Amino acid sequence: MKRKLIAVSALLALCLTSNVFAAKAKQAKVKIEIVNRPGMALGTDIPNWVQAVLEGDNKTIAKSLKIDLKEHQIFVFSNQGTDLEFLKTWTDQVDVQRQVANSFSLAVGQSANAVFQGSSGEENKKQMAIDQTIKALSAIEINGLLKESQYWIQFRKPKQGVKITKKSPDSAYEYYYEYYVVFTMSRDIYDAQLDAALNGIEDNASETAILKKALSENLRAPLLDKAADESVEYVEE
């Protein structure tokens, strides 16, 4: 019997040129099966911090890993592919700067949606505030990252355009891995660079000042490089 996991999949982070105010297209619910993961054969549960990542719940990550946010900033990176060992190497050693940029971009987009939702003001000024903020944050030098934890899950989902039945062969599915890794950075070093970046943004519009105020708090929470998508359901055998 399949048990439903309270989790959702991850989308690519907002790219720098995307408009965060664009309406989201409705998607049909997609069922994705978990076919392998550490401890699955022994019946152990997915770690709480991984569940939090899948759900986009950044507030639970620090508590699950017992990391003191007063001492450390948390970054959670993830990547998807068919070669697990390559994913680990690429995510841990090569792709860090892009993932940091994605984390900042996503946080800016989420903060902008929260503070600008239903507010008056010109849309171009709101977008300009977002673009200026992301550009300034991209100058932050991320040094001294320490790896805290990692996990992987192998999934399968129906290939596009393929109708799945009980007799569907493996060839009807797409198999892939997702790799998740948690890094920490000294809170003092991170905060100093963050404050310098935010202070370097000119408050030439009320939209910019509002966004900076929201980010001064939001960017000190654990940062994810991907957001959650509620149109996806995970199931495990």
N, C-alpha and C positions, 0 to 999 in steps of 0.2 A: 504494500500500500504506500502510496506517495504521501509525503508530508510537506506541507507548504511552508516555505521559509519566509519570514517577514523581512524581505529584502527587495531591493530594486537595483537595476543595473545602472552603470555609469555612462554618461555622455561625454563627448569631447568638451573640454572647457571652452568658454567663449573666446573666439579669436579677436584680435585687437580691432578689427574693422567691423565687427558685427554690431548690429543695433539691438541693444538689450530690451527695447520697447516693442520689438516686432512680436506679433501674435504667434503663439505656438500652434503648429498644425496638429490636429487630432490624429493619433495613431492607434491602430488596432493592437490589442493586447497580445504580446508575444510570450510564449512559454519557453523558458530556457532551462534545460536539465543540467544538474550537477552530476558529472559522471566520475569524478575523482578529486581527491584533495587529501592533505595530510590527516591521518587519523580516521578517515572515512570507513576503512575496513574494520576498525575497532569500535565503531559507533560513537566516537567522540564528537562533540559539537564544534561548529565553527566558532573560533574565538570571538568574544564580544567586540573587540576593536575592529575586526573584519566586518562583522555584521553592521557596525556603525558606519564604516566606510561605504558599504554597499547601499546603506540607507541615506547616505549624505548627512549623517548626524555627527558633526564634528565635536559637539559638546561631550559626547560619551567616550571619545577616543582616549583622552588624557586620563580619565578616571579608570578605564579598563586596563590601561597599561601602567597605572600608578606613576604617571609623570607629573611633576609639579610645574604648572604653568607659570609660577612666579620665578622659576629658575630657567625654564627652557621654552623656546618656541617650537611648535610641532609642525612638520610638513609630512603629508601623506601622498605618496606618488603611486601611480598604477599604470600598467601597460598591458596590451593585449596582443597575442600572436600565437603561432603554432609551434614555436621552438622555445621551450621553457628555459633552458639554460641560457640561450641568447637573450631572452627577455630579462633575466636576472642581471646579466652583465650590462646590458644596454641601460636598464633603468637605474642601476646602482652607480654606474661609472661614467656613462656617456651623456645621457639625456636629462641630467639634473637641471641645468639652467633653463631648458625649455619648460620643464615641469614646474619650476618655480614661477616662471612667467605666466603659465596657465593658472597657477594657484592665485596669483595676484589678480589676473584678469577676471577669474571667476568671482573672487571676493568683491571686486569693484562692481561687477555686473549685478550681483545679488544685493549689495548695499544700495546701488542706484535704484533698483526696482523697489526696494523698501522705502527709501526716502522720497523718491519722485513720484510714486504711484498716486495718481489722482491730484497731483499738485499742479498749480498754475505755472506758467512760464513757457518760453519757447523751447521746442524740442531740440533745435540745433544748439542751444546753449547747454542743455542737459548733456547732449552727446559730446560737446566740446569739453565739458567738465570731466566726463568719463575718459576721453582720449588723453587729456592732459595728465590725469592722475595715473593712468596705466603707463604712460611714457616715463613719468618720474619714478614710479616704482621699479621699472625695468632697470634702473641704474643701481639698484641695491646690489651690493656684492655679497653673495651667499658663500661664506667660507666657514670651515669648521663644523660641517654637518657630521653628526654621529648617528650611525645606524642603530636603531633600537629593536626593531622586529620586522619580520617578513612572513608572507603566506602566499599560497597560490591555490587556485581552483581551476579545474578543467571543466569546461561546459560543452554542451552541444545544443544546436538549435536547427530548426528546419531550414534547408537551403531555400533561397528566395524563389517563389513560384512553385514550390513542391508541396503537394497536399499529403499530409502525414496520416497514415493509418496504423493499426496494430501490427500489420505485416510489413511495414516500411523497412527497407534494408539500411545499413549504416551509411551507404552512399547517398541517402536522402538527407543526411544531416551534415552540418558544418561543425567540426570539432576545433576548439581553440582554448588557450589558457589565458587567465588573467593573473597578473602578479602584483602584489600589494606590498609596499615597504614604508616603514615609518622612520623618519629622520628627526633629530632634534638639533637645536642650535642654542648657544648661550643667550639667555634672555637679555642680558645687558648689551651684548654686541648687536643683536637684532633690533632692539628698541632704539638704540642710538642711530642706526642706519635708517630705520623706518621714520623716526622723527625728522631726520635731516631731509629725507625724500619728501615728506608731506609738507614740511616748512618751506621747501623750495618751490612749491606750487603757488603761483600768484592767485590771490583771492580777487580775481577781476570780475567775478559774477557771484551772485548769491548762491547759485547752483553749486559752484565749486566749493564754497565755504561749507555748505550743508553736507556735501559728499565727504569732504575731508574730516568733518567732525564724526560722521558715522564710521569711517574707515579707521580712525584712530583707536577705536575699540574693537571693531570686527577683525582687523588684521593682527590682533594679538591673541585671537582664538586659534585653535589648530586649523591649518590650511589644507584643503583638499584640492587636487588638480583636476577633479572631475565632479560633475553634479549628478544627482539621481534622476532616474526616469521611471515614473510610476506606471508606465504602460507595459512594463516587463514584469513577469512573474517567474521566480526561481522555484524549482521543485527538485527534490532529491529522492532517489530510490530508497 
